[in-house]
Amino acid sequence: MSDKEEKLARMANGIADFFRSYPAEEARAGIADHIRSFWTRVMRDELHQLIAHGGGGLDPLVLGAFSGKTLGESPILKETGGPDEVGQLGSDAG
């Protein structure tokens, strides 16, 4: 495993450690939501590649969080992006 993959695994496993006390389904959802929300697209793509190549070094909760799922786009992008990224949303202010 490369240094970059080890770092990604360590970060993802740290997130799993945080959610470990939650019920399993909530833990997996929390891990997936956190990674989708706060990791860059490049980091998510690299994690996806690590998982696709067997997920060596990843906590089973992390693997379970993405079992059969794509890492997709960040759900907060729309909330943080400007009009150029998300289009004119309109406003009732005024």
KEDO-539140 format. One record per residue (C-alpha): residue number from 1; y, z, x. Coordinates in steps of 0.25 Angstrom, whole numbers, plus 5000, padded with zeros to 4 digits. Last residue first. Layout:
BEGIN
<node resi="NUM" c2="Y" c3="Z" c1="X"/>
...
//
This chain:
BEGIN
<node resi="94" c2="5167" c3="4994" c1="4855"/>
<node resi="93" c2="5154" c3="4998" c1="4858"/>
<node resi="92" c2="5143" c3="4991" c1="4850"/>
<node resi="91" c2="5138" c3="4984" c1="4862"/>
<node resi="90" c2="5130" c3="4971" c1="4865"/>
<node resi="89" c2="5118" c3="4970" c1="4874"/>
<node resi="88" c2="5123" c3="4958" c1="4882"/>
<node resi="87" c2="5112" c3="4954" c1="4891"/>
<node resi="86" c2="5103" c3="4963" c1="4899"/>
<node resi="85" c2="5105" c3="4960" c1="4914"/>
<node resi="84" c2="5119" c3="4954" c1="4913"/>
<node resi="83" c2="5123" c3="4964" c1="4902"/>
<node resi="82" c2="5121" c3="4975" c1="4912"/>
<node resi="81" c2="5108" c3="4982" c1="4915"/>
<node resi="80" c2="5105" c3="4997" c1="4914"/>
<node resi="79" c2="5099" c3="4998" c1="4900"/>
<node resi="78" c2="5092" c3="4984" c1="4900"/>
<node resi="77" c2="5086" c3="4988" c1="4914"/>
<node resi="76" c2="5081" c3="5001" c1="4909"/>
<node resi="75" c2="5068" c3="4996" c1="4904"/>
<node resi="74" c2="5065" c3="4991" c1="4918"/>
<node resi="73" c2="5057" c3="4978" c1="4918"/>
<node resi="72" c2="5042" c3="4977" c1="4918"/>
<node resi="71" c2="5032" c3="4986" c1="4924"/>
<node resi="70" c2="5020" c3="4978" c1="4918"/>
<node resi="69" c2="5010" c3="4986" c1="4910"/>
<node resi="68" c2="4995" c3="4985" c1="4910"/>
<node resi="67" c2="4994" c3="4999" c1="4917"/>
<node resi="66" c2="5008" c3="5002" c1="4921"/>
<node resi="65" c2="5009" c3="5017" c1="4918"/>
<node resi="64" c2="4994" c3="5018" c1="4921"/>
<node resi="63" c2="4996" c3="5014" c1="4936"/>
<node resi="62" c2="5008" c3="5024" c1="4937"/>
<node resi="61" c2="4999" c3="5035" c1="4930"/>
<node resi="60" c2="4988" c3="5032" c1="4940"/>
<node resi="59" c2="4997" c3="5035" c1="4952"/>
<node resi="58" c2="4999" c3="5023" c1="4961"/>
<node resi="57" c2="4994" c3="5022" c1="4975"/>
<node resi="56" c2="4986" c3="5009" c1="4973"/>
<node resi="55" c2="4991" c3="5002" c1="4960"/>
<node resi="54" c2="4980" c3="4992" c1="4961"/>
<node resi="53" c2="4987" c3="4979" c1="4965"/>
<node resi="52" c2="4994" c3="4977" c1="4952"/>
<node resi="51" c2="4999" c3="4992" c1="4952"/>
<node resi="50" c2="5006" c3="4989" c1="4965"/>
<node resi="49" c2="5011" c3="4976" c1="4960"/>
<node resi="48" c2="5017" c3="4983" c1="4948"/>
<node resi="47" c2="5023" c3="4993" c1="4957"/>
<node resi="46" c2="5030" c3="4982" c1="4965"/>
<node resi="45" c2="5035" c3="4976" c1="4952"/>
<node resi="44" c2="5041" c3="4989" c1="4947"/>
<node resi="43" c2="5048" c3="4991" c1="4961"/>
<node resi="42" c2="5054" c3="4977" c1="4960"/>
<node resi="41" c2="5058" c3="4979" c1="4946"/>
<node resi="40" c2="5065" c3="4992" c1="4950"/>
<node resi="39" c2="5060" c3="5005" c1="4946"/>
<node resi="38" c2="5067" c3="5014" c1="4936"/>
<node resi="37" c2="5064" c3="5010" c1="4922"/>
<node resi="36" c2="5050" c3="5003" c1="4923"/>
<node resi="35" c2="5045" c3="5014" c1="4933"/>
<node resi="34" c2="5050" c3="5025" c1="4924"/>
<node resi="33" c2="5044" c3="5018" c1="4911"/>
<node resi="32" c2="5031" c3="5016" c1="4918"/>
<node resi="31" c2="5030" c3="5030" c1="4923"/>
<node resi="30" c2="5034" c3="5036" c1="4910"/>
<node resi="29" c2="5024" c3="5027" c1="4902"/>
<node resi="28" c2="5013" c3="5032" c1="4911"/>
<node resi="27" c2="5017" c3="5046" c1="4910"/>
<node resi="26" c2="5018" c3="5045" c1="4895"/>
<node resi="25" c2="5004" c3="5040" c1="4894"/>
<node resi="24" c2="4998" c3="5050" c1="4903"/>
<node resi="23" c2="5005" c3="5062" c1="4896"/>
<node resi="22" c2="5016" c3="5067" c1="4906"/>
<node resi="21" c2="5014" c3="5076" c1="4917"/>
<node resi="20" c2="5012" c3="5064" c1="4927"/>
<node resi="19" c2="5025" c3="5058" c1="4924"/>
<node resi="18" c2="5032" c3="5063" c1="4936"/>
<node resi="17" c2="5020" c3="5060" c1="4945"/>
<node resi="16" c2="5019" c3="5046" c1="4939"/>
<node resi="15" c2="5034" c3="5044" c1="4944"/>
<node resi="14" c2="5030" c3="5048" c1="4957"/>
<node resi="13" c2="5018" c3="5039" c1="4957"/>
<node resi="12" c2="5027" c3="5027" c1="4955"/>
<node resi="11" c2="5036" c3="5031" c1="4967"/>
<node resi="10" c2="5024" c3="5034" c1="4976"/>
<node resi="9" c2="5018" c3="5020" c1="4971"/>
<node resi="8" c2="5031" c3="5013" c1="4974"/>
<node resi="7" c2="5032" c3="5019" c1="4988"/>
<node resi="6" c2="5018" c3="5016" c1="4991"/>
<node resi="5" c2="5020" c3="5002" c1="4987"/>
<node resi="4" c2="5032" c3="5000" c1="4995"/>
<node resi="3" c2="5025" c3="5006" c1="5007"/>
<node resi="2" c2="5014" c3="4996" c1="5005"/>
<node resi="1" c2="5000" c3="5000" c1="5000"/>
//
